[in-house]
Amino acid sequence: MENIIRQTTKLALHLVRPYVTPDAAVVDATCGNGHDTLALARMNPAQLYAFDIQEQAVRATTELLQCHGYSKSIADGKITVCCQAHEQMGTVVPGGDCPGAAPVRAVIFNLGYLPGGDKERTTRADSTLAALRAAMELLAPDGVICITMYSGHPEGKREKTALLEFASALDAGKWHTAYVSMPNQKHDPPEILLITRKS
Ligand SMILES: C[S@@+](CC[C@H](N)C(=O)[O-])C[C@H]1O[C@@H](n2cnc3c(N)ncnc32)[C@H](O)[C@@H]1O
């Protein structure tokens, strides 16, 4: 038995798993050390895209994937790891209006800074909102965007407030949102925001 609620990052991946069908394109918008990207690769989607603004993160993610047998998937273009800001994901990931493109069924964000890295290179409210809008443009009907938010540092707090405000204002006829918080955990635990496109 796997206890999926003890670790928020595991819970996020568990929530996303049903959307990662063999025909799907999926996006890791913040690949960091590559743990989430590897977990998505193991779910075997048709296409996997991973983004990070730091060379160090792109290198770590690529090496982790290679260590776990995904070199051919990278060479074939089934997995693409990009050193690019996630706000630009629409320039790399083909959307639903692109003939033959795999539908984007899941986009994950694991916000904050690279564990063990430069805390200044954290995700920020403005660029995260821009990336969220880009992800929403790409998302197929019934696809999911899953955002793990960390409000234990000042920028993370601003980011969480901005995201919840944005999600609360979404047209309920077009989007459905869910918010997972951890009510008995102390010291600003990570939380999850989920957004799905209704049609
Ligand atoms: C918490 S870490 C991600 C952890 C990662 N998912 C893993 O499994 O190791 C957040 C990452 O977001 C990246 N980041 C910050 N701003 C970004 C942006 N605008 N576009 C893409 N990545 C960004 C940081 O460089 C950092 O590596």
The ligand as a Gaussian input file, in Angstrom:
#p B3LYP/6-31G(d) Opt

LIG

0 1
 C       10.709000      23.354000      -6.638000
 S       11.739000      23.373000      -8.037000
 C       11.070000      22.065000      -8.995000
 C       11.339000      20.678000      -8.471000
 C       11.229000      19.620000      -9.533000
 N        9.887000      19.487000     -10.040000
 C       11.788000      18.281000      -9.117000
 O       11.098000      17.258000      -9.220000
 O       12.960000      18.265000      -8.707000
 C       11.192000      24.797000      -8.938000
 C       11.950000      25.030000     -10.235000
 O       11.287000      26.073000     -10.955000
 C       12.266000      26.684000     -11.764000
 N       11.763000      27.954000     -12.297000
 C       11.700000      29.171000     -11.691000
 N       11.147000      30.079000     -12.522000
 C       10.869000      29.433000     -13.676000
 C       10.304000      29.828000     -14.929000
 N        9.892000      31.084000     -15.138000
 N       10.171000      28.900000     -15.898000
 C       10.575000      27.620000     -15.692000
 N       11.116000      27.184000     -14.531000
 C       11.256000      28.069000     -13.543000
 C       13.459000      26.831000     -10.829000
 O       14.645000      27.005000     -11.560000
 C       13.389000      25.489000     -10.062000
 O       14.257000      24.543000     -10.623000

